[in-house]
């Protein structure tokens, strides 16, 4: 691509990654304030997250992967907690039907609203560089299984919310899963919504670390500083911007991210792939000649 265009692309990706971190922090802090900590100032939640962000991202890639492998276990607890809902007598499977009644084109157009839920896979462009055999089938199989697992989990959550809430109720419920769990109690556990949020916070934490580590690595390469200083710089930027946008308008960041995730998560990687294929063919033709 050339040095100049490559540098510009790196800067754009760094800005995108930092924007995603800000969005995740704002959304999670907002949920925590409404469900668990209504009296706690938002800036304290952001400050705590800032400390965790620095602590988790300042290490090397091996430590990050080890941490992710450990915290992956908690996703299974989320499955277990939400699976308890299926014993509720108010479940109505008829809410799932008619499937596809809106038409294929309307379903395709609405995928832009769900793009934010799938953000994170674009970081594979960065982490693939650390895999010793990134082009082997086993590496690609691992990526495919990761994408498949997340897709199944999100589909499971959507189905759970749909069968428990009527079409009218689900339109006015901001966090359907938490709302459903808050109304449920079993003999040994109560307030399942708080337990779910505790485990979900660990998953959010891994996402924040992943993006911070990627953005910090880009910053360290761009301005030639050590990784730990890049992490602190990224964290300070995220802390300030998150607090500003939290008190301004969250929906503004949400609208930006819908378009940015489509551009940086799908369009640019496809263009880079096409450019790579074209240049490889030209190089092969030149060598033959």
N, C-alpha and C positions, 0 to 999 in steps of 0.2 A: 504493500500500500504506500510505502514511502514514509520517511521519518516524520514529516509535518502532519500528514493525514493520520498517521498512527497515533501521534501525540494528541491530536484533537479528539480522536475517538476515545483514547484513554481518559481524557479529561471529562468527556461527556458521560462515560460509564461510571466514573467516580462520582459525579454529581447525581447520577441516577441512583447508584447504590446508597448514597447518603440520604437521598430523598425517601427511599424505601424505608430506611431505618427510622427516620423521623415519623413517617406515617404509622409504622408499627407501634412505636412508642406512644404516640398520641392516642391511637385506638385502644391500646391495652390500658393506658392510664385512665382513659375515660370510662372503660368498663369497670376497672377496679374502684373508681370513685363512686360509680352508681350502684355497684353490687356489694362491695365490702367496706370501703373506706370513704364514706361520704363527707366526713369531717376533716379528712387529711388534705392539706393543700396540694395541688397538682405538682408544684415545683419540687416538693419533697419526693414524690414518686419518681419524677424525672431524675432527680439527683441520685436516688438509690439505684436506678437503672443505669445511670452513667457509671457508677462505681463498678457494678457487675459487668458492664460492657467493657470497661478497661481491663478488669481482672481476667475476663474470659478471652479477650482478643490479643493480649500482649504476648501470648506464648507462641510457639511454633506450630506448624501444620500438623505434626504428629499428635501433639497434645489436644488440638482442636478436634481431630478425628476421634481420638479416644474418648473425649468428653461427649461427643455426639453419639457414639456407640453406646455409652452408658445411659444417656438420657432417652435414647430410643425406646428403652424398656417401658417408660412411662406412657407411651402411646397405647400400649396394651392395656394399661389401667383405664385409659379413656374409653376404650372399647368396652371394658367390663362395666364401668359406671353407666354408660349410656345403654348398654344391653339390658340393664334392669328395667328400663322404661317399657320394654316389650311385654312385660307382665301386667301393664296397666289395662284395665277393662275398657277404657275410653278410646283405645286405638281403633281407627276406622280405615281399613285398607282402600276403601272406595275413594278416599281423597286423592289417591294416585291416578285415578282415571278421569277422563280419557287421556291416555298417553299420546303426545304428539298432536293434540287437537289444534294447537296454535299454528302449525305448519312448519316445515323445515326451515324456510327463510327467516321467520321470526325467531326461531330457536337459535339459528346461527347468529343473528344480529344481537341477541341477548347475551351471547358468550363474552362480549366485551365487558359486561358488568361483573363477570366471574373471573376475569383475568387476574385480578389482584389476589384471589385465593390460590392461584397457581404460581405466583412469583417465587423465585428462588432457583429454578432450574437453569437460569442463565448464568449462575455462578459456576456451572460445570465448565464453562469456557475457561475459567481460571483454574479450577481444581484439577482439570484434566492434565495440566502441565506438571502436576506433582505425581501423577501415576506413572510408574516405570513402564508399564505396558498398556498405554492408553488406547492403542489401536486394536487390541486383541478383543476377541469375542466376549471373554469373561468380563472385561471392563464395561463394554457396551451392555452386556446382560445385566450387570449391577445397576447401571443407570436406568435401564428399562424397568427393572423390578421396583426401583425407588419411585419412578413416575407412576407405575401401576398401583403401588401401595397407596400413595397419596390420593390418586383418583378414586380408588375403592373406598378409602376412608371418608373423603368428602361426599361421595355418592351415598354412603351409609348415613352420614349426618343429615343430608337433604331428605332422604327417605324417612328417617326418624322424625324430623320436624313436620313433614308433610302428613304422615299418618296420625300424628297427635293433634295437629291444629287444623281447623277448617280453613278454606281459602280466604275467608274474611278475616279470621284471627291472625293468620300468618302475615297478612299485609301490614298489620299495625303492631306486630311484635318485633322489636329491634333485635333481640338475642333469643331466638326460639328455643335453642337447646337449654340455655340457662333458665329460661322461664318454665320449661317443662320439668327440669330437674328440681327447681325450687318448690314445685307443688307435690313432689314425691317424697315419701318417707318409708323406710323399711325398719325392721326391728332393731338392727344393730347400728344403723347409720341414719343421720338426719342431715338436712341441708346439703344434699348431693351437689347442688350448684356450686357451693364454695369448694368442695373437694375437687370438682371438675376444673374450676378456675385455678386451683393450686397446681394441678398437674399440667394444665394447659399453659400456665406461666413458664414452666420449664421448657416446653416446646417453643414458645415465643422467644425465650432466652437463647436457644440454639440458633434460631433464625437471625436474631440480632447479631450474635457473634459471627455468624457466617458472612453476613453483609459487611460488618465492620472490619473483619479480617481482610476481606477482598478489597474494600475501599482503601484501607490503610496500606495494603501491599502496593496498590496502584499509586498512592501518594508518595510512598517511600521511593519508588522507582522514578517517579516524575520529578521530584525536587531533591532527590538524592539525600535522604535522611534515614536514620535508623527506624526499624519497624515500630519500636515502642513509642518513639516520638510521633510517628504517623498515627498510631492508635489514639494517643492522647489528643492530637490535633483533630482527628475525626470525631472523637467523643465530645470534645468541646463544641465543635460545630453543630453536632446533632442535638446536644443539650440546649443550646441557645435557640436554634431554629424550631425545635419541638415546642419549647415554652411559648415562643412568639405565635406559632400557628395554632397552638391549643387555645389561646385566648383570642385569636382572630377568627378564623373560619376553617374548620376541619374539612368541610365538603370541598373547599377549593383545592386542597391537596389531593383529595380523593379523585376529583375530576382530572387533575394533571396525571396522576399515577395510572389511570385507566389507559390513557394514550401512551404514556412512557413505557409501560410494561409491554404493550403490543409492539412498540418500535424496538426497544432494546432486548426484549425477550424472544421475538420471532423474526421481525423484518431484518434487522441488522445481522443476526447470526446466519440467516439464509443468504443474504447478500455476500457475507464473508465466505460462506461455503462455495457459492458460485464463482467468486473471484479466485479462490484457491484452485478450483477445478480447471478454470480457464487457463490460469498461469501454469499449472502442472502440464496441461496438454501442450501449451506453447513451448514449454521447456523440453518436453519429450520430443516434440517435432523438431526443435532446433538441434538437439543432440543427434537425432537420426540423420539430419542433413549434414 
